[in-house]
Amino acid sequence: MYEGGCLIFSDGTKPTWLLPIWPDGTLFNGSLVTFHQPAKDEQRVAVGQEFVMEGEPVTWEQLPNARYASFRQQCRVRPFIVSSVRPAD
């Protein structure tokens, strides 16, 4: 879901919303995420397609406050550190 400037996702198993924290270099143009993983090919994922996003949920306190404080106020869902994405089968 893209709402209020926040691109948020459901975890797929329960009604929990997560705010992905993408690696530096990842780009979002409104409909396509170009996932950056150093030393690997860029993975392009259309927001409307089904894909698997892997990573780890964290608390806001685990993130640098100066960089993420505005997202905490704006998005108000649990942050999720993204480590990989791939198309769903």
C-alpha positions, 0 to 999 in steps of 0.5 A, a space after each residue: 500500500 502506498 499512502 501518505 508518502 509511505 510504501 508499506 507492506 503486509 507480512 502476508 500471514 496476519 494483518 501486520 503492516 511493515 515499512 521496508 527500510 531498503 538498502 542505500 541505492 534502492 530506487 522507487 519511482 512510484 510503481 517500480 522498486 529497483 532493489 540494490 544489493 551490493 555486488 549483485 545484479 539489480 532486482 526490479 520489482 513492480 509494486 503490483 506484482 507478487 514478490 517475496 521480500 525477506 529481512 528482519 523486523 526491527 524497532 524504531 529505537 534500533 534505527 538512527 533517529 536523525 535519519 528515520 524520525 520523520 518516517 516514524 511520525 509519518 508512517 507509524 508502522 513497524 520498520 522492516 530491514 529488507 535483505 532480499 527480494 525475488 519474484 513470487 513463484 
